[in-house]
Amino acid sequence: MKRLIYLFIVLLAVYSCENDREKVEVRYQISNAYSPVDVKYKNADGNVVGETIIFESAEDSWQYSFEKERGEIVYLSARYSDSTSSVKLMIIIDGKVYKQGSSVNEPEKYITISGTIPY
């Protein structure tokens, strides 16, 4: 009986560890901008990447998707220069909004959202 209980505990521990490593879909999304936006984000490899995205209307959007393990850090930051522009940032995990932030008529100010992918 003790062996059966020990085996059950070991199997439960192995199952729990495997679930902790479960990958989720992460999507960064930027919208509501109508001028160039400087973007920095943590990519699938864990590196921080910077680029400029050209938005021509508020209907344009930018997305970047990848898979990552739970417990990993996600990071998205953006800044615009046009004093009449705006920007909306979202981090979406498995189809649900995890974090979001926005800015209207606040040029040269970085809007940053980040966090740890929940278990």
C-alpha positions as CSV (number, residue, x, y, z in Angstrom):
1,M,0.0,0.0,0.0
2,K,2.9,2.4,0.8
3,R,4.4,1.7,-2.6
4,L,1.1,2.6,-4.3
5,I,0.8,5.9,-2.3
6,Y,4.5,6.7,-3.1
7,L,3.9,6.0,-6.8
8,F,0.8,8.2,-6.8
9,I,2.8,11.1,-5.2
10,V,5.6,10.7,-7.8
11,L,3.1,10.7,-10.7
12,L,1.3,13.7,-9.3
13,A,4.7,15.6,-9.0
14,V,5.7,14.7,-12.6
15,Y,2.3,15.7,-13.9
16,S,2.5,19.1,-12.0
17,C,5.9,19.8,-13.5
18,E,4.8,19.1,-17.0
19,N,1.8,21.4,-16.6
20,D,4.1,24.2,-15.3
21,R,6.0,24.0,-18.6
22,E,2.9,24.2,-20.7
23,K,3.2,26.7,-23.6
24,V,0.7,29.4,-24.2
25,E,0.1,31.7,-27.2
26,V,1.3,35.2,-26.6
27,R,0.2,38.1,-28.9
28,Y,1.4,41.7,-28.8
29,Q,-0.9,44.1,-30.5
30,I,-0.6,47.8,-31.2
31,S,-3.5,49.9,-32.6
32,N,-5.1,53.4,-32.6
33,A,-2.0,55.1,-33.9
34,Y,-1.8,57.2,-37.0
35,S,1.9,58.2,-37.1
36,P,5.2,56.2,-36.8
37,V,5.6,54.4,-33.5
38,D,8.9,53.2,-32.0
39,V,8.3,49.8,-30.5
40,K,10.3,47.6,-28.2
41,Y,9.3,44.1,-27.2
42,K,10.6,40.8,-25.9
43,N,10.5,38.3,-28.7
44,A,10.1,34.5,-28.8
45,D,13.8,34.1,-28.1
46,G,13.7,36.4,-25.0
47,N,15.6,39.2,-26.7
48,V,14.4,42.8,-26.6
49,V,13.9,44.0,-30.2
50,G,13.3,47.5,-31.3
51,E,11.7,48.7,-34.6
52,T,9.7,51.6,-36.0
53,I,6.2,50.7,-37.2
54,I,4.6,53.1,-39.8
55,F,0.9,53.6,-39.1
56,E,-1.0,55.7,-41.7
57,S,-4.5,55.6,-40.0
58,A,-6.0,54.7,-36.7
59,E,-7.4,51.6,-38.3
60,D,-3.9,50.1,-38.9
61,S,-2.7,47.6,-36.4
62,W,0.5,45.7,-35.7
63,Q,0.7,42.2,-34.2
64,Y,3.5,39.8,-33.2
65,S,2.6,36.3,-31.9
66,F,4.7,33.4,-30.5
67,E,4.5,30.6,-28.0
68,K,6.1,30.8,-24.6
69,E,6.1,28.8,-21.4
70,R,4.2,29.9,-18.3
71,G,6.3,31.9,-15.9
72,E,8.2,33.7,-18.7
73,I,8.3,37.5,-18.9
74,V,6.4,39.4,-21.6
75,Y,7.2,43.1,-22.4
76,L,5.8,45.6,-24.9
77,S,6.6,49.3,-25.1
78,A,5.9,52.1,-27.6
79,R,6.4,55.8,-28.2
80,Y,5.2,58.2,-30.8
81,S,6.4,61.7,-31.8
82,D,3.3,63.3,-33.4
83,S,1.5,65.5,-30.7
84,T,-1.9,64.7,-32.2
85,S,-1.5,60.9,-32.3
86,S,-2.3,58.1,-29.9
87,V,-1.4,54.5,-29.3
88,K,-3.0,51.4,-27.6
89,L,-0.9,48.4,-26.5
90,M,-2.2,45.0,-25.5
91,I,-0.6,41.7,-24.5
92,I,-3.0,38.9,-25.2
93,I,-2.4,35.4,-23.7
94,D,-4.4,32.5,-25.1
95,G,-6.9,34.9,-26.6
96,K,-7.6,36.9,-23.4
97,V,-6.3,40.4,-22.7
98,Y,-3.6,40.1,-20.0
99,K,-2.3,43.7,-19.9
100,Q,-3.2,46.9,-21.8
101,G,-2.2,50.5,-21.9
102,S,-2.8,53.6,-24.0
103,S,-1.8,57.2,-24.6
104,V,-3.5,60.1,-26.3
105,N,-1.7,63.3,-27.3
106,E,1.3,62.5,-25.1
107,P,4.3,62.4,-27.6
108,E,7.7,61.2,-26.6
109,K,6.4,59.3,-23.6
110,Y,7.0,55.5,-23.5
111,I,3.9,53.4,-22.8
112,T,5.1,50.1,-21.3
113,I,3.2,47.0,-20.3
114,S,4.9,43.8,-19.0
115,G,4.4,40.9,-16.6
116,T,5.0,37.2,-16.0
117,I,2.8,34.8,-17.9
118,P,0.5,33.3,-15.2
119,Y,0.5,29.6,-14.3
